[in-house]
Amino acid sequence: MRTRFQGAITLPARTCDLGQWGEDMACTYLENKGYRILERNWRTRDGELDIICSHNGELVFVEVKTRGPGSLGKPGEALHTAKQSRLVKAACAYVSRSHAWETPARFDFIGLQLDQDAVQVEHEHNVIDAWETMGGGHASWQPW
């Protein structure tokens, strides 16, 4: 799903702040769509999950990428196989610590592409097949 926001946009001065700005925008977008934000920047030794939220009884792990004006490449190009594997491992750690093995879950991606006067938000659902990424297994979250 693509959404375009027009109007005055105040971009952060530093690149490292751009990622935080994008995550803030993504949270606002998700909340406006009825998602409930549970965690932000949840870290484990296996990686970081940008946003963890719930929607319609599902646990949703959201990876956010933001590209500023003039950036090369699209936001989604950063979601390579190694990154997917780290996200799945981090999500498994979260599910384990939360005792949420029975909760349906998915991985979404939100890409924000900025130009001088607009932000284009692209929200993709189910972008990672967790068990395929981990080399097979059966379809539930349980590791056994």
C-alpha beads as a LAMMPS data file, in Angstrom:
LAMMPS data file: protein, C-alpha beads

144 atoms
143 bonds

1 atom types
1 bond types

-500.0 500.0 xlo xhi
-500.0 500.0 ylo yhi
-500.0 500.0 zlo zhi

Masses

1 110.0

Atoms # bond

1 1 1 0.000 0.000 0.000
2 1 1 1.402 3.397 -0.957
3 1 1 0.489 6.662 0.683
4 1 1 1.811 10.087 -0.233
5 1 1 1.882 12.968 2.243
6 1 1 2.184 16.485 0.797
7 1 1 3.015 19.697 2.582
8 1 1 5.797 21.302 4.544
9 1 1 8.271 18.692 5.725
10 1 1 10.987 19.500 8.221
11 1 1 13.792 17.017 7.730
12 1 1 16.326 16.270 10.451
13 1 1 19.742 17.875 10.028
14 1 1 21.755 14.683 10.541
15 1 1 21.540 11.359 8.730
16 1 1 21.396 9.374 11.988
17 1 1 18.343 11.416 12.978
18 1 1 16.662 10.591 9.659
19 1 1 16.163 6.971 10.735
20 1 1 14.568 8.019 14.021
21 1 1 12.380 10.536 12.168
22 1 1 11.281 7.780 9.773
23 1 1 10.422 5.439 12.641
24 1 1 8.381 8.206 14.282
25 1 1 6.500 8.727 10.996
26 1 1 5.977 4.956 10.638
27 1 1 4.536 4.720 14.172
28 1 1 2.129 7.572 13.462
29 1 1 1.117 5.903 10.198
30 1 1 0.547 2.542 11.934
31 1 1 -1.424 4.060 14.810
32 1 1 -3.650 5.863 12.298
33 1 1 -4.312 2.452 10.700
34 1 1 -5.377 0.926 14.038
35 1 1 -2.114 -0.742 15.091
36 1 1 -1.078 -0.666 18.755
37 1 1 2.632 0.002 19.280
38 1 1 4.107 -2.402 21.857
39 1 1 7.851 -1.739 21.573
40 1 1 10.275 0.452 19.650
41 1 1 13.941 -0.295 18.972
42 1 1 13.766 -3.600 20.855
43 1 1 17.307 -4.999 21.052
44 1 1 18.771 -8.413 21.604
45 1 1 22.212 -9.833 20.849
46 1 1 20.772 -11.139 17.577
47 1 1 19.640 -7.745 16.308
48 1 1 17.114 -4.968 16.661
49 1 1 13.428 -4.773 15.834
50 1 1 12.406 -1.244 14.839
51 1 1 8.735 -1.525 15.777
52 1 1 6.743 -4.300 17.423
53 1 1 2.997 -3.809 17.334
54 1 1 -0.276 -5.683 17.394
55 1 1 -3.089 -5.543 14.881
56 1 1 -6.229 -7.667 14.741
57 1 1 -4.802 -10.240 17.167
58 1 1 -1.524 -10.559 15.284
59 1 1 1.967 -9.669 16.447
60 1 1 3.623 -7.515 13.764
61 1 1 7.379 -6.932 13.527
62 1 1 8.025 -3.861 11.375
63 1 1 11.321 -2.956 9.715
64 1 1 11.529 0.716 8.720
65 1 1 13.873 2.241 6.140
66 1 1 13.971 5.920 5.247
67 1 1 15.630 7.495 2.227
68 1 1 16.140 11.235 1.973
69 1 1 15.996 13.432 -1.116
70 1 1 18.656 12.443 -3.623
71 1 1 19.444 9.096 -1.963
72 1 1 20.467 6.285 -4.238
73 1 1 18.300 3.183 -4.222
74 1 1 14.892 2.458 -2.814
75 1 1 14.259 1.806 0.891
76 1 1 13.285 -1.844 0.315
77 1 1 16.658 -2.686 -1.215
78 1 1 18.141 -2.687 2.297
79 1 1 16.066 -5.729 3.335
80 1 1 18.566 -8.338 2.127
81 1 1 18.770 -11.991 3.187
82 1 1 21.276 -11.458 6.022
83 1 1 19.116 -8.655 7.464
84 1 1 16.026 -10.868 7.220
85 1 1 17.808 -13.620 9.135
86 1 1 18.763 -11.195 11.941
87 1 1 15.181 -9.924 12.128
88 1 1 13.802 -13.455 12.415
89 1 1 16.267 -14.349 15.188
90 1 1 15.425 -11.169 17.096
91 1 1 11.691 -11.832 16.656
92 1 1 12.108 -15.371 17.999
93 1 1 13.876 -13.934 21.056
94 1 1 11.018 -11.464 21.578
95 1 1 8.366 -14.164 21.200
96 1 1 10.245 -16.383 23.648
97 1 1 10.640 -13.653 26.269
98 1 1 7.003 -12.612 25.850
99 1 1 5.695 -16.197 25.972
100 1 1 3.790 -15.435 22.770
101 1 1 4.441 -18.691 20.889
102 1 1 0.752 -19.173 20.154
103 1 1 0.220 -15.644 18.808
104 1 1 0.076 -15.355 15.014
105 1 1 2.890 -13.130 13.772
106 1 1 4.195 -11.560 10.597
107 1 1 6.954 -9.290 9.338
108 1 1 6.043 -6.011 7.633
109 1 1 8.195 -3.410 5.938
110 1 1 7.636 0.327 5.824
111 1 1 9.736 2.339 3.401
112 1 1 9.715 6.124 3.451
113 1 1 11.016 8.000 0.422
114 1 1 11.417 11.749 0.902
115 1 1 11.629 14.512 -1.624
116 1 1 11.532 18.264 -1.086
117 1 1 7.799 18.557 -0.395
118 1 1 6.401 15.070 0.138
119 1 1 6.886 11.732 1.868
120 1 1 5.899 8.542 0.110
121 1 1 5.106 5.719 2.536
122 1 1 5.061 2.155 1.280
123 1 1 3.744 -0.503 3.682
124 1 1 4.274 -4.117 2.662
125 1 1 2.778 -6.992 4.662
126 1 1 4.325 -10.451 5.167
127 1 1 7.689 -9.573 3.635
128 1 1 9.613 -12.417 5.295
129 1 1 8.801 -16.103 5.390
130 1 1 10.398 -16.741 8.790
131 1 1 10.915 -20.465 8.431
132 1 1 12.214 -20.280 4.890
133 1 1 14.686 -17.618 6.050
134 1 1 15.880 -19.930 8.830
135 1 1 16.395 -22.799 6.421
136 1 1 13.110 -24.637 6.673
137 1 1 11.103 -26.025 9.512
138 1 1 7.420 -26.197 10.036
139 1 1 4.938 -23.365 9.836
140 1 1 4.475 -22.571 13.515
141 1 1 6.673 -20.367 15.684
142 1 1 7.759 -23.287 17.853
143 1 1 11.399 -24.190 17.203
144 1 1 10.855 -27.923 17.729

Bonds

1 1 1 2
2 1 2 3
3 1 3 4
4 1 4 5
5 1 5 6
6 1 6 7
7 1 7 8
8 1 8 9
9 1 9 10
10 1 10 11
11 1 11 12
12 1 12 13
13 1 13 14
14 1 14 15
15 1 15 16
16 1 16 17
17 1 17 18
18 1 18 19
19 1 19 20
20 1 20 21
21 1 21 22
22 1 22 23
23 1 23 24
24 1 24 25
25 1 25 26
26 1 26 27
27 1 27 28
28 1 28 29
29 1 29 30
30 1 30 31
31 1 31 32
32 1 32 33
33 1 33 34
34 1 34 35
35 1 35 36
36 1 36 37
37 1 37 38
38 1 38 39
39 1 39 40
40 1 40 41
41 1 41 42
42 1 42 43
43 1 43 44
44 1 44 45
45 1 45 46
46 1 46 47
47 1 47 48
48 1 48 49
49 1 49 50
50 1 50 51
51 1 51 52
52 1 52 53
53 1 53 54
54 1 54 55
55 1 55 56
56 1 56 57
57 1 57 58
58 1 58 59
59 1 59 60
60 1 60 61
61 1 61 62
62 1 62 63
63 1 63 64
64 1 64 65
65 1 65 66
66 1 66 67
67 1 67 68
68 1 68 69
69 1 69 70
70 1 70 71
71 1 71 72
72 1 72 73
73 1 73 74
74 1 74 75
75 1 75 76
76 1 76 77
77 1 77 78
78 1 78 79
79 1 79 80
80 1 80 81
81 1 81 82
82 1 82 83
83 1 83 84
84 1 84 85
85 1 85 86
86 1 86 87
87 1 87 88
88 1 88 89
89 1 89 90
90 1 90 91
91 1 91 92
92 1 92 93
93 1 93 94
94 1 94 95
95 1 95 96
96 1 96 97
97 1 97 98
98 1 98 99
99 1 99 100
100 1 100 101
101 1 101 102
102 1 102 103
103 1 103 104
104 1 104 105
105 1 105 106
106 1 106 107
107 1 107 108
108 1 108 109
109 1 109 110
110 1 110 111
111 1 111 112
112 1 112 113
113 1 113 114
114 1 114 115
115 1 115 116
116 1 116 117
117 1 117 118
118 1 118 119
119 1 119 120
120 1 120 121
121 1 121 122
122 1 122 123
123 1 123 124
124 1 124 125
125 1 125 126
126 1 126 127
127 1 127 128
128 1 128 129
129 1 129 130
130 1 130 131
131 1 131 132
132 1 132 133
133 1 133 134
134 1 134 135
135 1 135 136
136 1 136 137
137 1 137 138
138 1 138 139
139 1 139 140
140 1 140 141
141 1 141 142
142 1 142 143
143 1 143 144
